[in-house]
């Protein structure tokens, strides 16, 4: 099974994007769970996707102000309440997994017991609702390591983002370390670490950057992961391509990756 993020970089209505994803050949979609990305009725999108014939793989939760998760303030409490609500919504709309960021930027607050306990409360609710929480690797991975090392639950796992690892934390073998807890993939490419560059996280189509996909997919296969091959590529650098052509290329690359598993 191959899936695509519902927002692939073209400013189109959500129903048109989903139709194009289906027409390109993808089996499913990952949804953004918020009222931006030109989508003010996001709770209606799962039914729309299924009507079009797409499997709803997961939702990506909002990450604005996520650093407050680790701070003793109202924003941190509100973030926790929002995550708890989203677990309920995943159960209500039959969405198996929610992807969560744990920090933002190069200098997030230090991880601490307050943030850990907040996450534990969300995971406990996820266990009760049979929902998975997949924590994504970002610019800094200390918070991810802290949570995965201290939250022992079959409903708390890892969302592997190939692009983030390649350009931000290329020195850490996250798939070997947390592959056994892999619950979701965000596969995309880039040129790797470029000192001082602002566009390292390019979200290119696989094979248009410098990631060694044979190695990445071998490690994913060795992890025992059986979920979809999921692309999170955007049209950055493909501005002359109509969306149909971009998604056609994306589907070809996704199937190429799938053949390596």
Secondary structure per residue as TSV (DSSP state, phi and psi in degrees):
chain	resnum	aa	ss	phi	psi
A	1	X	-	360.0	136.1
A	2	X	E	-123.8	140.2
A	3	X	E	-133.5	163.5
A	4	X	E	-132.8	148.6
A	5	X	E	-64.2	137.4
A	6	X	S	-64.4	-28.2
A	7	X	-	-100.3	110.0
A	8	X	-	-114.1	20.5
A	9	X	S	104.5	-5.7
A	10	X	-	-102.7	132.7
A	11	X	-	-80.4	85.1
A	12	X	-	-129.8	155.6
A	13	X	-	-59.0	148.8
A	14	X	H	-59.4	-38.0
A	15	X	H	-64.9	-37.3
A	16	X	H	-68.1	-40.4
A	17	X	H	-61.1	-44.3
A	18	X	H	-65.8	-40.4
A	19	X	H	-61.1	-41.5
A	20	X	H	-66.3	-38.5
A	21	X	H	-61.5	-44.3
A	22	X	H	-64.8	-45.2
A	23	X	H	-63.1	-30.0
A	24	X	H	-71.4	-18.8
A	25	X	T	116.7	-5.6
A	26	X	-	-65.3	148.1
A	27	X	S	-85.9	-25.8
A	28	X	E	-157.3	-179.0
A	29	X	E	-142.0	151.5
A	30	X	E	-103.5	135.8
A	31	X	E	-109.4	146.4
A	32	X	E	-87.9	127.6
A	33	X	E	-105.8	77.3
A	34	X	S	-168.7	177.1
A	35	X	S	-101.2	25.6
A	36	X	-	-113.6	-159.0
A	37	X	T	53.4	36.9
A	38	X	T	56.3	39.6
A	39	X	-	-140.1	95.2
A	40	X	S	-93.1	-3.6
A	41	X	-	-123.3	51.8
A	42	X	G	-63.5	-25.8
A	43	X	G	-69.2	-19.4
A	44	X	G	-87.9	-5.9
A	45	X	H	-71.2	-38.2
A	46	X	H	-55.9	-44.0
A	47	X	H	-65.0	-38.5
A	48	X	H	-63.0	-45.7
A	49	X	H	-60.7	-43.6
A	50	X	H	-68.1	-35.6
A	51	X	H	-62.5	-35.9
A	52	X	H	-73.2	-21.0
A	53	X	T	107.4	19.1
A	54	X	-	-103.0	138.9
A	55	X	E	-74.7	134.5
A	56	X	E	-93.2	105.6
A	57	X	E	-77.6	-49.1
A	58	X	E	-164.1	173.0
A	59	X	E	-114.4	147.1
A	60	X	E	-101.3	119.1
A	61	X	E	-79.0	151.1
A	62	X	-	-60.2	149.4
A	63	X	-	-128.1	9.4
A	64	X	T	-62.8	136.4
A	65	X	T	61.7	23.4
A	66	X	G	-64.5	-24.2
A	67	X	G	-61.7	-19.8
A	68	X	G	-67.5	-14.0
A	69	X	G	-55.6	-29.2
A	70	X	G	-99.4	5.3
A	71	X	S	-114.2	146.3
A	72	X	S	-84.3	77.1
A	73	X	S	-146.9	174.9
A	74	X	H	-65.3	-37.7
A	75	X	H	-58.9	-41.1
A	76	X	H	-64.2	-41.5
A	77	X	H	-65.9	-39.5
A	78	X	H	-65.2	-40.8
A	79	X	H	-58.3	-44.4
A	80	X	H	-62.1	-44.8
A	81	X	H	-61.1	-38.7
A	82	X	H	-65.2	-41.2
A	83	X	H	-63.0	-41.1
A	84	X	H	-62.0	-41.4
A	85	X	H	-62.9	-40.6
A	86	X	H	-66.7	-32.5
A	87	X	H	-60.6	-45.5
A	88	X	H	-59.3	-40.9
A	89	X	H	-68.6	-36.7
A	90	X	H	-60.2	-42.4
A	91	X	H	-65.8	-42.0
A	92	X	H	-64.4	-40.0
A	93	X	T	-101.4	13.5
A	94	X	T	57.5	50.6
A	95	X	-	-111.3	119.3
A	96	X	-	-73.8	-24.6
A	97	X	E	-142.8	143.6
A	98	X	E	-122.2	133.6
A	99	X	E	-95.4	133.4
A	100	X	E	-129.5	133.1
A	101	X	-	-85.6	148.7
A	102	X	-	-113.3	-9.9
A	103	X	-	-160.0	173.2
A	104	X	-	-145.5	138.3
A	105	X	S	82.0	-177.3
A	106	X	S	-85.3	-20.0
A	107	X	S	-131.2	65.0
A	108	X	-	-73.2	165.0
A	109	X	-	-59.7	155.3
A	110	X	-	-64.4	143.4
A	111	X	-	-65.8	150.8
A	112	X	-	-158.7	174.0
A	113	X	H	-66.9	-31.7
A	114	X	H	-59.9	-50.6
A	115	X	H	-64.1	-39.1
A	116	X	H	-59.5	-45.5
A	117	X	H	-66.5	-35.7
A	118	X	H	-62.3	-45.6
A	119	X	H	-64.8	-40.1
A	120	X	H	-59.4	-37.6
A	121	X	H	-66.1	-35.9
A	122	X	H	-69.5	-41.9
A	123	X	H	-66.2	-38.8
A	124	X	H	-60.0	-41.7
A	125	X	H	-66.9	-39.3
A	126	X	H	-61.5	-39.4
A	127	X	H	-60.9	-43.7
A	128	X	H	-66.0	-30.3
A	129	X	H	-98.0	-0.1
A	130	X	T	58.7	46.8
A	131	X	-	-116.8	142.8
A	132	X	E	-95.4	141.7
A	133	X	E	-113.0	115.5
A	134	X	E	-107.4	115.4
A	135	X	E	-91.3	130.7
A	136	X	E	-95.7	142.6
A	137	X	-	-76.3	138.5
A	138	X	-	-129.8	-156.7
A	139	X	S	-59.7	-43.3
A	140	X	-	-112.8	137.7
A	141	X	-	-110.9	1.6
A	142	X	H	-60.8	-38.8
A	143	X	H	-69.9	-38.4
A	144	X	H	-61.6	-48.0
A	145	X	H	-60.9	-41.8
A	146	X	H	-61.6	-44.9
A	147	X	H	-69.5	-48.6
A	148	X	H	-66.9	-29.1
A	149	X	H	-79.9	-16.4
A	150	X	H	-119.9	-1.5
A	151	X	-	-118.7	102.4
A	152	X	-	-99.2	92.5
A	153	X	-	-149.8	140.0
A	154	X	T	-67.8	-9.6
A	155	X	T	-100.6	4.2
A	156	X	E	-118.7	119.6
A	157	X	E	-147.7	-152.8
A	158	X	E	-122.4	131.8
A	159	X	E	-105.8	112.3
A	160	X	E	-86.5	119.5
A	161	X	E	-105.9	108.1
A	162	X	H	-65.4	-38.6
A	163	X	H	-67.4	-43.1
A	164	X	H	-60.4	-43.3
A	165	X	H	-64.3	-43.8
A	166	X	H	-65.2	-36.3
A	167	X	H	-103.0	-13.8
A	168	X	H	-117.2	-40.7
A	169	X	-	-132.5	46.9
A	170	X	T	-62.1	-17.7
A	171	X	T	-84.8	-4.5
A	172	X	S	-116.1	129.8
A	173	X	-	-89.5	80.7
A	174	X	H	-67.9	-33.4
A	175	X	H	-67.9	-36.5
A	176	X	H	-70.9	-34.3
A	177	X	H	-77.5	-41.9
A	178	X	H	-124.4	14.5
A	179	X	G	-58.5	-31.7
A	180	X	G	-67.5	-13.0
A	181	X	G	-112.6	18.0
A	182	X	E	-68.2	125.3
A	183	X	E	-122.1	-15.8
A	184	X	E	-160.0	155.8
A	185	X	E	-124.9	143.7
A	186	X	E	-125.4	94.0
A	187	X	B	-99.6	124.5
A	188	X	-	-163.4	170.1
A	189	X	B	-122.6	164.8
A	190	X	-	-162.8	-177.9
A	191	X	-	-86.4	4.7
A	192	X	-	86.2	-170.4
A	193	X	-	-68.0	126.1
A	194	X	-	-128.0	108.7
A	195	X	T	-59.3	123.4
A	196	X	T	85.1	-4.2
A	197	X	-	-80.0	150.3
A	198	X	S	-100.0	-7.1
A	199	X	-	-119.3	34.0
A	200	X	-	-61.6	-41.6
A	201	X	-	-86.4	78.9
A	202	X	-	-83.9	-19.4
A	203	X	-	56.1	44.2
A	204	X	B	-75.7	164.1
A	205	X	-	-65.5	145.2
A	206	X	T	-52.9	140.3
A	207	X	T	80.9	1.4
A	208	X	S	-101.1	1.6
A	209	X	S	-121.3	-145.7
A	210	X	S	-120.3	12.9
A	211	X	-	-67.5	138.7
A	212	X	-	-87.9	94.3
A	213	X	H	-69.5	-26.8
A	214	X	H	-61.7	-41.9
A	215	X	H	-69.4	-46.7
A	216	X	H	-59.7	-49.0
A	217	X	H	-69.6	-31.4
A	218	X	H	-63.0	-42.3
A	219	X	H	-67.7	-37.1
A	220	X	H	-64.1	-42.9
A	221	X	H	-62.9	-41.5
A	222	X	H	-68.5	-21.9
A	223	X	H	-71.0	-20.0
A	224	X	T	90.8	4.9
A	225	X	-	-62.5	132.9
A	226	X	-	-124.4	11.3
A	227	X	S	-82.0	-173.9
A	228	X	-	-67.6	152.7
A	229	X	E	-82.6	109.5
A	230	X	E	-114.3	123.3
A	231	X	E	-94.9	139.9
A	232	X	-	-124.3	42.8
A	233	X	-	-84.1	148.4
A	234	X	-	-121.6	170.7
A	235	X	-	-86.7	27.8
A	236	X	T	-69.7	119.4
A	237	X	T	89.2	-1.9
A	238	X	-	-118.8	30.8
A	239	X	T	-62.7	-22.1
A	240	X	T	-86.0	-5.2
A	241	X	S	-90.6	131.7
A	242	X	-	-64.8	155.6
A	243	X	H	-57.6	-33.8
A	244	X	H	-62.7	-41.5
A	245	X	H	-70.5	-40.7
A	246	X	H	-59.5	-48.1
A	247	X	H	-67.8	-31.9
A	248	X	H	-61.2	-44.4
A	249	X	H	-63.6	-42.9
A	250	X	H	-59.1	-43.3
A	251	X	H	-63.6	-43.5
A	252	X	H	-59.4	-43.0
A	253	X	H	-67.6	-39.5
A	254	X	H	-62.2	-43.4
A	255	X	H	-66.5	-34.0
A	256	X	H	-64.2	-41.6
A	257	X	H	-66.0	-42.0
A	258	X	H	-59.4	-35.7
A	259	X	T	-66.2	-15.6
A	260	X	T	-87.7	-8.4
A	261	X	-	-82.1	360.0
